[in-house]
Amino acid sequence: MPFSSVTFIWIFLPVVLLAATIAPRSLRNAVLLVASLGFYAWGGGTVVFWLLCSIVANFGFGLYVERFLDADNRRGATGVVAVSVVTNLALLIWFKYANFLVDQIATVISWFGGDGPHLAPIALPIGISFFTFQAMSYSIDVYRRRAHALRNPIDFALYIAFFPQLIAGPIVRFHEIAPQLRKRNVTADDLTAGVLRFAHGLAKKVIIADAAARLADQAFATPNAEMNFLTAWVGALAYTVQIYFDFSGYSDMAIGLGTMFGFTFPENFRRPYSSVSITDFWRRWHITLSTWFRDYLYVPLGGSRGSQRETLRNLMIVFILTGLWHGANWTFIVWGAYYGVLICLERVTNQRPVGDADVSARAARRAVTLLLVMFGWVIFRAVDMSQAGTMMSSMIAPTLDPLASQVQWGLPGFDTIAVVLGMATALLPGDWVAGPWLASGRRSARLVAARAGLMLTAFPYALLIIQAGTLSPFIYFRF
């Protein structure tokens, strides 16, 4: 049940809001939990069973970790955390990577003339990468004494399964939300801010991302033999716009929904296409994932406390796993390694600016960074490395060949305008983020005008598009 659907906007959300509002304070978490499990079962069907298994197991892990710590048995607590991490990773690996691993083994065996193993396709539970990482953070945060284990299983189940961020984040770590699970208030201002943030995200997704998606799909559907300079660049530009407005739009909607119910979720994007380095980009793109890897993997590996060689090794491990987290495909692994190499190069050459710089140097750095990010998106979006290689080589080899025919049909009209508008946002100041400003900015004539434009023009237009049924699924639903 996507947020950008008639069923969610006109039926599910109003009913859940009403039920959570009129329910006694002691029952609100239970109401939201029932709604969240229903929301997941709507799209995931019987795989909700594995979500429930994860909830039950991790609830127990947290209790045992705290029990051992209270008994001053740190070794026992460490053992429980280890079992928790292994269990969660085993669940993730089985569902997300088992088919990929078996296929790679079969391929290697076939090189020697043998017949490798085969595994029937395994249905991937929606959002497993997100709720697995949240579950792992629970026992680790309890172990680090950043929060106390929850004694109420309903509160814990809501932490894992809360529908606004269950499917595609933001990844909410336990210590960030634990106090809100126990006690929170919802005011009229919260409801207003939540609606504004949700409307902003919906407009980004439906008006910009879905329009850019049509051009991107047409360009990436071009056979390798027909790929050329213009077609490759149209595809790269369109997908660059699509993935940002799609994913950040979802995050805006999730944050807005959380606000409506009294929860404060962490920000997930901060104008990533205004970055002045790749290091800066990863401090602005999918922030909750990059900080999760930093705090739960990079720092435990040693971070930057060792030699430069050890630091570079740690960075490469983190980014390769970041790529692998996105999916079981060599394109994601190469995409992660691509960023690992760029980050390491910036560190070695000391080219990691994240602060102020003179105007000309800052503009040049922003342009170079955006180009590198666009090449990365080609790898990320391609079906395999052959297509990625063909598109990237076409992008750096100017020709006078016309656009592929299917792209020519889609180029005129609003789809093109959406891509141009989306790319134009890269020119805005890097420290100005529209979502938080619209929802909670200080009142001014400019803010009032922006809110009016959103609620009287962009939001109604997005609702009309939804009614027409011309939507594409959220990109990060498959992760």
SEMAR-843930 format. One record per residue (C-alpha): residue number from 1; residue in one letter; x, y, z. Coordinates in Angstrom, 2 decimals. Layout:
% residues N
BADO seq type      px      py      pz
BADO NUM    A       X       Y       Z
...
END
This chain:
% residues 479
BADO seq type      px      py      pz
BADO   1    M    0.00    0.00    0.00
BADO   2    P    2.16    2.91   -1.21
BADO   3    F    1.75    6.28    0.48
BADO   4    S    0.98    7.69   -2.96
BADO   5    S   -2.15    5.59   -3.44
BADO   6    V   -5.85    6.34   -3.24
BADO   7    T   -6.36    3.62   -0.63
BADO   8    F   -3.70    4.98    1.70
BADO   9    I   -4.54    8.68    1.42
BADO  10    W   -8.35    8.51    1.51
BADO  11    I   -9.01    5.41    3.63
BADO  12    F   -6.08    3.97    5.62
BADO  13    L   -4.50    7.20    6.89
BADO  14    P   -7.73    8.96    8.00
BADO  15    V   -9.00    5.83    9.76
BADO  16    V   -5.70    5.26   11.62
BADO  17    L   -5.40    8.93   12.56
BADO  18    L   -8.91    8.92   13.97
BADO  19    A   -8.40    5.64   15.83
BADO  20    A   -5.10    6.79   17.34
BADO  21    T   -6.65   10.11   18.38
BADO  22    I   -9.71    8.75   20.17
BADO  23    A   -7.95    5.75   21.72
BADO  24    P   -6.90    6.03   25.38
BADO  25    R   -3.26    7.00   25.74
BADO  26    S   -2.41    3.55   27.09
BADO  27    L   -3.78    1.88   23.94
BADO  28    R   -2.35    4.14   21.24
BADO  29    N    0.73    2.03   20.64
BADO  30    A   -1.46   -1.05   20.29
BADO  31    V   -3.69    0.73   17.77
BADO  32    L   -0.67    1.82   15.72
BADO  33    L    0.82   -1.67   15.90
BADO  34    V   -2.34   -3.31   14.56
BADO  35    A   -2.47   -0.72   11.78
BADO  36    S    1.22   -1.24   10.97
BADO  37    L    0.94   -5.02   10.75
BADO  38    G   -2.14   -4.65    8.55
BADO  39    F   -0.27   -2.17    6.37
BADO  40    Y    2.63   -4.62    5.96
BADO  41    A    0.39   -7.63    5.33
BADO  42    W   -1.46   -5.65    2.64
BADO  43    G    1.68   -5.54    0.49
BADO  44    G    3.72   -8.40    1.93
BADO  45    G    1.10  -11.06    2.48
BADO  46    T    2.27  -14.11    4.39
BADO  47    V    5.86  -12.84    4.70
BADO  48    V    4.57  -10.78    7.62
BADO  49    F    5.33  -14.00    9.52
BADO  50    W    9.06  -13.32    9.20
BADO  51    L    8.60   -9.77   10.44
BADO  52    L    6.84  -11.18   13.51
BADO  53    C    9.64  -13.71   14.03
BADO  54    S   12.18  -10.88   13.92
BADO  55    I   10.16   -8.91   16.45
BADO  56    V    9.84  -11.81   18.91
BADO  57    A   13.52  -12.82   18.67
BADO  58    N   14.92   -9.32   19.02
BADO  59    F   12.62   -8.45   21.90
BADO  60    G   14.09  -11.41   23.77
BADO  61    F   17.66  -10.49   22.82
BADO  62    G   17.25   -7.02   24.32
BADO  63    L   15.89   -8.37   27.59
BADO  64    Y   18.73  -10.85   27.98
BADO  65    V   21.39   -8.26   27.13
BADO  66    E   20.14   -5.95   29.85
BADO  67    R   19.73   -8.80   32.33
BADO  68    F   23.37   -9.82   31.86
BADO  69    L   24.55   -6.21   32.14
BADO  70    D   22.56   -5.69   35.34
BADO  71    A   24.24   -8.81   36.73
BADO  72    D   27.64   -7.33   35.74
BADO  73    N   28.11  -10.20   33.28
BADO  74    R   29.46   -8.31   30.29
BADO  75    R   30.72  -11.47   28.65
BADO  76    G   27.20  -12.93   28.64
BADO  77    A   25.79   -9.69   27.25
BADO  78    T   28.41   -9.69   24.50
BADO  79    G   27.45  -13.24   23.60
BADO  80    V   23.76  -12.34   23.31
BADO  81    V   24.58   -9.35   21.09
BADO  82    A   26.68  -11.62   18.88
BADO  83    V   23.81  -14.11   18.58
BADO  84    S   21.44  -11.21   17.81
BADO  85    V   23.66   -9.87   15.02
BADO  86    V   24.22  -13.32   13.52
BADO  87    T   20.51  -14.15   13.64
BADO  88    N   19.48  -10.90   11.97
BADO  89    L   22.17  -11.15    9.32
BADO  90    A   21.26  -14.78    8.65
BADO  91    L   17.65  -13.75    8.02
BADO  92    L   18.78  -10.96    5.70
BADO  93    I   21.29  -13.13    3.84
BADO  94    W   18.85  -15.98    3.31
BADO  95    F   16.07  -13.89    1.84
BADO  96    K   18.10  -11.29    0.00
BADO  97    Y   21.32  -12.99   -1.07
BADO  98    A   20.83  -16.77   -1.09
BADO  99    N   19.76  -16.92   -4.74
BADO 100    F   22.60  -14.62   -5.77
BADO 101    L   25.21  -16.64   -3.89
BADO 102    V   23.99  -19.95   -5.28
BADO 103    D   23.97  -18.51   -8.80
BADO 104    Q   27.58  -17.34   -8.41
BADO 105    I   28.65  -20.79   -7.18
BADO 106    A   26.85  -22.41  -10.11
BADO 107    T   28.56  -20.04  -12.54
BADO 108    V   32.02  -20.87  -11.19
BADO 109    I   31.32  -24.61  -11.33
BADO 110    S   30.07  -24.28  -14.93
BADO 111    W   33.45  -22.83  -15.93
BADO 112    F   34.89  -26.26  -15.19
BADO 113    G   32.16  -28.11  -17.05
BADO 114    G   30.13  -29.04  -13.99
BADO 115    D   26.47  -28.56  -13.12
BADO 116    G   26.23  -26.25  -10.14
BADO 117    P   23.52  -26.08   -7.46
BADO 118    H   20.15  -24.47   -8.09
BADO 119    L   17.78  -22.78   -5.69
BADO 120    A   14.16  -21.90   -6.30
BADO 121    P   13.49  -18.12   -6.18
BADO 122    I   12.97  -16.88   -2.62
BADO 123    A   10.30  -14.24   -2.05
BADO 124    L   11.93  -11.13   -0.57
BADO 125    P   10.05   -9.62    2.40
BADO 126    I    9.38   -5.95    1.69
BADO 127    G   11.67   -3.62    3.60
BADO 128    I   13.77   -6.39    5.14
BADO 129    S   16.98   -4.38    4.85
BADO 130    F   15.44   -1.54    6.84
BADO 131    F   13.75   -3.43    9.66
BADO 132    T   16.72   -5.79   10.06
BADO 133    F   19.09   -2.87   10.61
BADO 134    Q   16.67   -1.33   13.10
BADO 135    A   16.45   -4.63   14.95
BADO 136    M   20.24   -4.93   15.17
BADO 137    S   20.56   -1.43   16.55
BADO 138    Y   18.21   -2.38   19.42
BADO 139    S   20.38   -4.96   21.18
BADO 140    I   23.54   -2.96   20.41
BADO 141    D   22.10    0.25   21.89
BADO 142    V   20.97   -1.64   25.00
BADO 143    Y   24.45   -3.20   25.25
BADO 144    R   26.07    0.23   24.99
BADO 145    R   23.71    1.54   27.69
BADO 146    R   22.33    4.17   25.33
BADO 147    A   18.80    3.05   26.22
BADO 148    H   17.01    0.57   28.46
BADO 149    A   15.40   -2.54   27.02
BADO 150    L   11.66   -2.30   26.54
BADO 151    R    9.55   -4.43   28.85
BADO 152    N    6.34   -4.01   26.88
BADO 153    P    6.36   -6.22   23.74
BADO 154    I    3.78   -3.95   22.06
BADO 155    D    6.11   -0.95   22.37
BADO 156    F    8.99   -2.93   20.91
BADO 157    A    6.90   -4.37   18.08
BADO 158    L    5.82   -0.83   17.18
BADO 159    Y    9.48    0.28   17.07
BADO 160    I   10.24   -2.39   14.46
BADO 161    A    6.97   -2.35   12.51
BADO 162    F    5.72    1.27   12.62
BADO 163    F    4.27    1.72    9.14
BADO 164    P    5.57    5.21    8.17
BADO 165    Q    9.20    4.04    8.01
BADO 166    L    8.86    0.24    7.96
BADO 167    I    9.25   -0.20    4.20
BADO 168    A   11.92    2.30    3.18
BADO 169    G   13.17    4.16    6.23
BADO 170    P   14.48    6.43    7.53
BADO 171    I   16.41    3.87    9.56
BADO 172    V   15.50    4.83   13.13
BADO 173    R   17.94    3.65   15.77
BADO 174    F   16.47    2.55   19.07
BADO 175    H   18.07    5.17   21.31
BADO 176    E   16.67    7.92   19.06
BADO 177    I   13.06    6.91   19.55
BADO 178    A   12.89    4.95   22.83
BADO 179    P   11.52    7.86   24.94
BADO 180    Q    8.82    8.55   22.33
BADO 181    L    7.61    4.96   22.44
BADO 182    R    6.92    5.33   26.15
BADO 183    K    5.43    8.84   26.15
BADO 184    R    4.58   11.45   23.54
BADO 185    N    2.07   14.20   22.87
BADO 186    V    0.43   15.21   19.62
BADO 187    T   -0.52   18.87   19.25
BADO 188    A   -2.39   20.76   16.55
BADO 189    D    0.96   22.21   15.44
BADO 190    D    2.35   18.68   15.08
BADO 191    L   -0.57   17.67   12.91
BADO 192    T   -0.17   20.75   10.73
BADO 193    A    3.58   20.25   10.37
BADO 194    G    3.05   16.58    9.55
BADO 195    V    0.50   17.30    6.86
BADO 196    L    2.75   19.92    5.27
BADO 197    R    5.75   17.60    5.27
BADO 198    F    3.68   14.72    3.87
BADO 199    A    2.23   16.95    1.13
BADO 200    H    5.70   18.16    0.20
BADO 201    G    7.00   14.61   -0.13
BADO 202    L    3.97   13.47   -2.10
BADO 203    A    4.41   16.31   -4.59
BADO 204    K    8.11   15.47   -5.03
BADO 205    K    7.32   11.83   -5.68
BADO 206    V    4.23   12.13   -7.88
BADO 207    I    4.95   15.31   -9.85
BADO 208    I    8.73   15.16  -10.33
BADO 209    A   10.02   11.63   -9.66
BADO 210    D    7.34    9.74  -11.58
BADO 211    A    7.69   12.05  -14.58
BADO 212    A   11.47   11.64  -14.58
BADO 213    A   11.01    7.88  -14.24
BADO 214    R    9.33    7.64  -17.62
BADO 215    L   12.31    9.20  -19.38
BADO 216    A   14.81    7.17  -17.36
BADO 217    D   13.01    3.89  -18.11
BADO 218    Q   12.92    4.68  -21.84
BADO 219    A   16.63    5.52  -21.94
BADO 220    F   17.74    2.51  -19.90
BADO 221    A   15.55    0.23  -22.04
BADO 222    T   17.64    1.17  -25.10
BADO 223    P   19.66   -1.84  -26.34
BADO 224    N   23.41   -1.53  -25.89
BADO 225    A   23.94   -1.57  -29.65
BADO 226    E   21.72    1.54  -30.02
BADO 227    M   23.08    3.49  -27.04
BADO 228    N   24.71    6.81  -27.88
BADO 229    F   25.87   10.05  -26.27
BADO 230    L   22.52   11.86  -26.10
BADO 231    T   20.50    8.83  -25.04
BADO 232    A   22.95    7.95  -22.27
BADO 233    W   22.94   11.51  -20.90
BADO 234    V   19.15   11.77  -20.98
BADO 235    G   18.96    8.51  -19.03
BADO 236    A   21.59    9.60  -16.50
BADO 237    L   19.99   13.01  -15.95
BADO 238    A   16.48   11.59  -15.66
BADO 239    Y   17.49    8.86  -13.21
BADO 240    T   19.51   11.33  -11.12
BADO 241    V   16.34   13.35  -10.68
BADO 242    Q   14.09   10.32  -10.24
BADO 243    I   16.00    8.57   -7.48
BADO 244    Y   16.48   11.70   -5.39
BADO 245    F   12.92   12.98   -5.62
BADO 246    D   11.51    9.48   -5.21
BADO 247    F   13.51    8.50   -2.14
BADO 248    S   13.66   11.90   -0.46
BADO 249    G    9.96   12.30   -1.21
BADO 250    Y    9.27    9.02    0.59
BADO 251    S   11.40   10.15    3.52
BADO 252    D    9.50   13.44    3.69
BADO 253    M    6.22   11.55    3.76
BADO 254    A    7.50    9.14    6.43
BADO 255    I    8.75   12.00    8.62
BADO 256    G    5.45   13.83    8.13
BADO 257    L    3.42   10.76    9.06
BADO 258    G    5.57   10.22   12.14
BADO 259    T    4.96   13.82   13.19
BADO 260    M    1.20   13.34   12.84
BADO 261    F    1.41   10.53   15.41
BADO 262    G    3.81   12.33   17.76
BADO 263    F    7.12   10.79   16.64
BADO 264    T   10.22   12.69   15.55
BADO 265    F   12.21   10.79   12.92
BADO 266    P   15.77   11.74   11.89
BADO 267    E   16.30   13.63    8.66
BADO 268    N   17.46   11.45    5.78
BADO 269    F   18.52   14.00    3.14
BADO 270    R   20.15   17.42    3.18
BADO 271    R   20.48   18.68   -0.39
BADO 272    P   22.93   15.95   -1.56
BADO 273    Y   23.25   17.35   -5.08
BADO 274    S   24.72   20.53   -3.61
BADO 275    S   27.69   18.61   -2.19
BADO 276    V   31.21   19.89   -2.73
BADO 277    S   32.88   16.47   -2.41
BADO 278    I   31.95   12.81   -2.32
BADO 279    T   32.57   12.84    1.43
BADO 280    D   30.11   15.71    1.68
BADO 281    F   27.63   13.81   -0.51
BADO 282    W   27.53   10.87    1.88
BADO 283    R   26.90   13.24    4.77
BADO 284    R   23.82   14.46    2.93
BADO 285    W   22.50   11.36    1.08
BADO 286    H   20.57    8.62    2.93
BADO 287    I   21.95   10.00    6.18
BADO 288    T   20.41    7.34    8.41
BADO 289    L   22.11    4.54    6.45
BADO 290    S   25.53    6.19    6.29
BADO 291    T   25.47    7.05   10.01
BADO 292    W   24.31    3.50   10.83
BADO 293    F   27.30    2.05    9.01
BADO 294    R   29.57    4.64   10.63
BADO 295    D   28.45    3.93   14.20
BADO 296    Y   27.88    0.17   14.01
BADO 297    L   30.59   -0.92   11.57
BADO 298    Y   33.18    1.73   10.68
BADO 299    V   33.93    2.80   14.27
BADO 300    P   34.03   -0.79   15.65
BADO 301    L   36.43   -1.73   12.83
BADO 302    G   38.75    1.00   14.09
BADO 303    G   37.47    3.96   12.08
BADO 304    S   40.26    6.40   11.37
BADO 305    R   42.11    5.71   14.62
BADO 306    G   44.74    3.46   13.05
BADO 307    S   47.18    3.94   10.21
BADO 308    Q   46.12    5.41    6.90
BADO 309    R   46.20    1.96    5.35
BADO 310    E   43.83    0.62    8.02
BADO 311    T   41.52    3.61    7.60
BADO 312    L   41.33    3.09    3.84
BADO 313    R   40.64   -0.60    4.38
BADO 314    N   37.81    0.23    6.78
BADO 315    L   36.32    2.72    4.31
BADO 316    M   36.38    0.18    1.47
BADO 317    I   34.71   -2.47    3.63
BADO 318    V   31.97   -0.04    4.65
BADO 319    F   31.20    1.14    1.14
BADO 320    I   31.27   -2.28   -0.48
BADO 321    L   28.80   -3.47    2.17
BADO 322    T   26.76   -0.31    1.64
BADO 323    G   26.46   -1.25   -2.01
BADO 324    L   25.65   -4.86   -1.18
BADO 325    W   22.98   -3.70    1.29
BADO 326    H   21.04   -2.29   -1.67
BADO 327    G   20.70   -5.59   -3.46
BADO 328    A   22.10   -8.89   -4.66
BADO 329    N   23.64   -7.77   -7.93
BADO 330    W   27.18   -7.05   -9.06
BADO 331    T   26.08   -3.55  -10.07
BADO 332    F   25.41   -2.67   -6.41
BADO 333    I   28.73   -4.14   -5.29
BADO 334    V   30.62   -2.19   -7.96
BADO 335    W   28.61    0.93   -7.10
BADO 336    G   29.68    0.63   -3.46
BADO 337    A   33.30   -0.01   -4.43
BADO 338    Y   33.16    3.00   -6.78
BADO 339    Y   32.29    5.27   -3.88
BADO 340    G   34.81    3.56   -1.62
BADO 341    V   37.60    4.34   -4.11
BADO 342    L   36.44    7.97   -4.47
BADO 343    I   36.25    8.47   -0.71
BADO 344    C   39.70    6.93   -0.25
BADO 345    L   41.15    9.16   -2.98
BADO 346    E   39.70   12.23   -1.31
BADO 347    R   41.20   11.21    2.01
BADO 348    V   44.64   10.46    0.54
BADO 349    T   44.73   13.74   -1.40
BADO 350    N   43.07   15.71    1.40
BADO 351    Q   40.31   16.86   -0.95
BADO 352    R   37.36   16.49    1.40
BADO 353    P   35.98   20.02    1.81
BADO 354    V   32.69   20.24    3.65
BADO 355    G   32.83   23.85    4.80
BADO 356    D   32.96   27.21    3.09
BADO 357    A   35.14   27.93    0.07
BADO 358    D   35.41   30.79   -2.39
BADO 359    V   32.54   31.00   -4.84
BADO 360    S   34.35   29.83   -7.98
BADO 361    A   36.06   26.89   -6.27
BADO 362    R   32.83   25.84   -4.58
BADO 363    A   30.91   25.95   -7.88
BADO 364    A   33.57   23.84   -9.59
BADO 365    R   33.60   21.29   -6.77
BADO 366    R   29.81   21.04   -6.83
BADO 367    A   29.83   20.45  -10.60
BADO 368    V   32.54   17.76  -10.44
BADO 369    T   30.86   16.02   -7.50
BADO 370    L   27.48   15.97   -9.25
BADO 371    L   29.05   14.48  -12.39
BADO 372    L   30.72   11.73  -10.35
BADO 373    V   27.41   11.02   -8.60
BADO 374    M   25.62   10.79  -11.96
BADO 375    F   28.11    8.22  -13.23
BADO 376    G   27.50    6.31  -10.03
BADO 377    W   23.73    6.33  -10.63
BADO 378    V   24.29    4.76  -14.05
BADO 379    I   26.00    1.81  -12.35
BADO 380    F   23.24    1.66   -9.73
BADO 381    R   20.37    1.69  -12.25
BADO 382    A   21.86   -0.57  -14.91
BADO 383    V   20.60   -4.14  -15.12
BADO 384    D   24.17   -5.44  -15.35
BADO 385    M   27.73   -4.19  -15.71
BADO 386    S   27.60   -4.58  -19.48
BADO 387    Q   24.85   -1.99  -19.73
BADO 388    A   26.58    0.25  -17.18
BADO 389    G   29.83    0.12  -19.13
BADO 390    T   28.09    0.85  -22.42
BADO 391    M   26.22    3.85  -21.03
BADO 392    M   29.24    5.36  -19.27
BADO 393    S   31.45    4.94  -22.32
BADO 394    S   28.74    6.59  -24.43
BADO 395    M   28.58    9.50  -21.98
BADO 396    I   32.26   10.32  -22.47
BADO 397    A   32.29    9.82  -26.26
BADO 398    P   30.35   12.69  -27.92
BADO 399    T   28.60   11.78  -31.16
BADO 400    L   26.03   13.39  -33.43
BADO 401    D   23.76   10.34  -33.40
BADO 402    P   20.10   11.16  -32.66
BADO 403    L   18.28   10.05  -29.55
BADO 404    A   16.94    6.53  -29.48
BADO 405    S   13.45    6.48  -30.96
BADO 406    Q   11.65    5.49  -27.75
BADO 407    V   13.31    8.37  -25.88
BADO 408    Q   12.34   10.85  -28.62
BADO 409    W    8.69    9.99  -28.07
BADO 410    G    8.92   10.71  -24.36
BADO 411    L   11.19   13.73  -24.47
BADO 412    P    8.73   16.52  -25.30
BADO 413    G    6.29   17.63  -22.63
BADO 414    F    6.13   17.67  -18.86
BADO 415    D    8.55   14.78  -18.35
BADO 416    T   11.34   16.97  -19.73
BADO 417    I   10.22   19.94  -17.65
BADO 418    A   10.25   17.76  -14.52
BADO 419    V   13.85   16.67  -15.17
BADO 420    V   14.96   20.26  -15.80
BADO 421    L   13.24   21.50  -12.64
BADO 422    G   14.67   18.63  -10.65
BADO 423    M   18.22   19.26  -11.82
BADO 424    A   17.82   23.00  -11.22
BADO 425    T   17.49   22.35   -7.49
BADO 426    A   21.20   21.51   -7.47
BADO 427    L   21.80   25.24   -7.96
BADO 428    L   20.04   26.21   -4.72
BADO 429    P   22.05   26.98   -1.56
BADO 430    G   23.37   23.79   -0.03
BADO 431    D   22.24   24.71    3.48
BADO 432    W   18.58   25.29    2.62
BADO 433    V   16.29   22.24    2.87
BADO 434    A   12.68   22.79    1.87
BADO 435    G   10.98   20.00    3.84
BADO 436    P   11.91   21.04    7.40
BADO 437    W   11.51   24.71    6.50
BADO 438    L    7.96   24.23    5.19
BADO 439    A    6.93   22.20    8.21
BADO 440    S    8.48   24.18   11.01
BADO 441    G   10.12   27.32    9.67
BADO 442    R    9.66   30.69   11.32
BADO 443    R    6.58   32.44   10.06
BADO 444    S    7.26   34.94    7.30
BADO 445    A    5.56   36.17    4.16
BADO 446    R    7.76   33.88    2.07
BADO 447    L    6.88   30.84    4.20
BADO 448    V    3.15   31.60    4.07
BADO 449    A    3.34   31.96    0.28
BADO 450    A    5.27   28.68   -0.07
BADO 451    R    2.80   26.80    2.11
BADO 452    A   -0.11   28.23    0.16
BADO 453    G    1.49   27.21   -3.13
BADO 454    L    2.08   23.70   -1.81
BADO 455    M   -1.38   23.12   -0.36
BADO 456    L   -3.39   24.96   -3.02
BADO 457    T   -1.47   23.96   -6.15
BADO 458    A    1.16   21.21   -5.89
BADO 459    F   -0.67   18.95   -3.43
BADO 460    P   -4.04   19.04   -5.27
BADO 461    Y   -2.25   18.43   -8.57
BADO 462    A   -0.48   15.41   -7.07
BADO 463    L   -3.83   14.08   -5.83
BADO 464    L   -5.29   14.43   -9.34
BADO 465    I   -2.39   12.42  -10.75
BADO 466    I   -2.97    9.75   -8.11
BADO 467    Q   -6.65    9.58   -9.00
BADO 468    A   -5.63    9.01  -12.63
BADO 469    G   -3.64    5.97  -11.51
BADO 470    T   -0.40    6.81  -13.36
BADO 471    L    2.08    6.02  -10.58
BADO 472    S    5.35    4.10  -10.40
BADO 473    P    6.42    2.18   -7.26
BADO 474    F    8.91    3.70   -4.83
BADO 475    I   12.44    2.75   -5.84
BADO 476    Y   13.56    1.78   -2.35
BADO 477    F   10.64   -0.61   -1.80
BADO 478    R   12.80   -3.33   -3.38
BADO 479    F   15.57   -2.88   -0.84
END
